[in-house]
Amino acid sequence: SKGIYVYRISLDSGALEFVSVTEGIENPSFLDIDSQRKYLYSVNEVGEFAGESSGAVTAFSIDSETGELTYLNQQSSRGNGPCHLSIDKTDRFVLVANYGGGSVSILPIQQDGQIGEATDFVQHQGSSANPNRQQEPHAHSIMLGPGNKYAFAADLGVDKILIYQLDLDAGKLIPNDHPWASITPGAGPRHFAFTPNGEYAYLINELDSTMTAFTYDASQGKLSQIQTVPTLPDDFEDVSHCADVHVSPSGKFVYGSNRGHDSLVIFKIEDTGHLSYVGHQLTLGQNPRNFAIDPTGTFLLAANQSTDNIITFRIDQQTGELTSTGNIVEVPMPVCIKMIYLP
């Protein structure tokens, strides 16, 4: 891939129009954008940076008229193979999950959008049941919870969501009084999403192809499991691994991607937070590592990494079901989609 690609989406048809590509970025994978839509941050998913065993984070400014990106600066992620990042809701810090290093770090955002050196680093410890994938920690994502008080790091290697209190004054990640939520051994937690009202959260588990539902106590930063459901059809017997999860902006539905079955599973969120199965939609490509829902909840864009394309689906607002719009764009190895409005 050349780097980070920018497209403009039609909210009438779901068609994508190419705008630009920012080249010369080494292995950009996961992206995030600040709340003012001024800056974009990307992990560089590499094992060595500046002569050390580390990946990197790169900062860009966003042109408010064209969406084009301008390089600002780059810093070490402090651990190798960073695969996910998120920005706190005050736009003061970038939080990074280092998959290869099994660690998380936090980097300050300066007034001009550049990032400073990490102000904190936490090395995860432990292992779990899968001898091939869980011999050591593998932090796979880190995100902020409602209220911006707690950060949640899903670690595939230790079958836990590690929970940190976020100290915005010192730029520190402090283990919470309820320091983790344990998952079924061998599940392999990967990505994590809250409902818009913050009452429930959903974890997609890569290794056993399941999704786990939680209630959330915002006063304590505590997750409590209420349900785990399969993401694959009962009659599917081939190899498949889960990847991404998103809740619709309406808070009515949750979607998860299956790589191998090459599909999106659709669940309805009941009033209790439990999930009821709606159906599966094939992504019309292979290896859907990531997908995104536009801010209006009208379209879902599925990124098929192995077939180099992005497919646009229309979301049925009543049922949550997906229908292909026929809009397909070719993008080399798409692995992350972020969607924003520009004024």
Secondary structure, DSSP 8 states (H G I E B T S, - for coil): --EEEEEEE-TTT--EEEEEEEE--SSEEEEEE-TTS-EEEEEE--S-BTTBS--EEEEEEE-TTT--EEEEEEEE-SSSSEEEEEE-TTSSEEEEEETTTTEEEEEEB-TTS-B---SEEEE-----S-TTT-SS--EEEEEE-GGGSEEEEEETTTTEEEEEEEETTTTEEEEEEEEEEE--TT--EEEEEE-TTSSEEEEEETTTTEEEEEEEETTTTEEEEEEEEESS-TT--S--EEEEEEE-TTSSEEEEEEETTTEEEEEEE-TTS-EEEEEEEE-SSS-EEEEEE-TTSSEEEEEEGGGTEEEEEEE-TTT--EEEEEEEEE-SS----------
